[in-house]
Structure formats: structure tokens, C-alpha cells
């Protein structure tokens, strides 16, 4: 019998790898039919194509450099809560490169499929800084 924590971590990392191609159709193989993605700024999507479309407007291209993936089994529900963190790197729409943009993604995996995810990163703060609107230096 496979370990649900190990299986959930592998599911999340495979989903993220497909998402970075970007290949939203391939990423969809790892999610449930009732997926809820809460993206940066509280934007809600119900499929991997939502974040892919949003990222296509915000970045010329973007990838994730995984720092770590942690997970914990909820013994009451059987859900596995997976946390993947690291750094975004890529180019802004004007071609300016960026790196070391912190991100944190939280996932709930149920029965081997991702049912929800929450996404946070520093992109908005970096864009505010570039526009001269940041309240304090980065």
C-alpha cells in the first residue's frame, strides 16, 4: 500500500511541473473535477487553465524553483495538506528578467487528486516597487 503523504507530494510536484511548461491540460490530470484555485489577490479559478491564462498576462514567462515540499496527513478526513515553497524566476512582459521572487503554494489532496490550492507570491510587491509605489524598500 502506498503512503498517502508521499503520493500527495508527488502529485503536487507533477502538477506544478506540468503547470510550468505551461501545459494546463496535462496539469488537469492531477486535479479533481471540483478543483478550487485561490490565486494571488484572491482570484478564483476552477481549472489549471485559469492561472495559466492569468500568468500569460503578468509574465513573458515564469517558472518555479522548488525549495521544499512538505505534507501532513489529516487523520480525521484522510486529506493530505501539501505545502510547496521556493522562488519564481522569469521575465516581465517588457523582457526584464527576475529571480528570487518568493512563492508559497498550499494544496489539499484527496483520494490522489488536488481539490484545492492557495497561491501566494511577491510579484505584486515587486511590480509596485518597479512603479515607484512601494511603501518601503524591498
N, C-alpha and C positions, 0 to 999 in steps of 0.2 A: 504494500500500500504506500502511495506517495505521501510525502509530507506536505500539508496544505500551505505552510508558510513558504517553503522552497518553491512550490508550484506557483503561488501567487506572485512571488518576486520575479520569477522567470516570465510570467505572463505580462507583468507591468513593463519589464525591460524590453521584451519583444514588441509590445505595443509602442513604446517610446521610440525604438529603433525604426519601426515602420513609419511612425509619425514624422520622423526627421527626414525621410527620403525626399520629399513627403509622398506618402502612399496611404491616403485615408482609407481606401478600400481594403488594403492589406491590414491596416490597423483595426478595422472593423471586425476582423476575425477574433479579436481578443476582448470584445465588449458585449454586454448584454443588450437585448432589444430595447430595454427601458433605461439605457445609459443617460446619466445627467452629468454634464461637464459644467462646472462653475469656473470660468476663466478669469483672467485678470480683469479688475474693475467690476467683478460680479456678473459678467456676461454669461448667459446660459446657452448651452448647445446640447443637442441630443444625439450627435454622431461625431466621429473624428473629423469629418469634413468641415465642421464649424470652426474649430481652432485653426485648421489649415488655411481656410479662407481668410480668417482674421490676420494670421501671421503673414500671408501674402501681401497684405496692405501695409503692415507695420515694418516689415523687414524685406530687404532684397533677397536675403536668405538667412536662415538661422539653424543652428544645431545645438545639441546639449552635450556637455562633457560631464558624465556622471561622476560624482564624488562618492556617493554611497547610496545603497538601497537597504532600508530597514523594514521589518514587518513584525506584526504581532497578531496572533490569533485571538479573536473574541470567543471564549469558550461557550458563552451563552447563545450566540447566534450562528457560530461557525464562520462568520465573515473574517477575512484577513485584511487588516489595515496596513497598507504599504506606503512608505514614505521614500521618495527619491529626490535627492538634492544634488546640486552641482552648479555649473556655470554655463550660461548661454554664450555663444560666440557666433559671429556672422558679419553681415553688412547691413547698415541702414539703407533705406531706399535711395539715398544720394550716393551710395557706394562707399561711404565711410565705414571702415572696419570697427568692430567692437569685440571685446573679450572680457571675461571675468564678471559678467552680469549674473548675479546670484539668482537662482530659482529654487523653488520648493514645490513639489507636487505630492499631493496626498490622494491615495486611491482606496476604494473599498472593492475587494474581490470576493465574489460569492459564487460558489459552485464552479470555480475555474474561469469566471468571466468578470471583467471590470464593470461594476454597476454605477460607480460614481467616482469623480475626481475633482479636486480643487487645485487650481494653478495660481502660483504667485511668482513674480519676478521683479527685478529692479528697472525694467525698461522704461516705465513712465517716469521714474525719478531721473533717469539718465536723460531722457528727452526734455524734461523740464530744465535740467542743468544746461543742456546744449542750447536751449532757447533763452537762457538768462533768467529763468523764472524760479529757480530753486531757492528755497528759504535759507539754506545753509550749504556750504561746500560739501561735495561728495568725497 
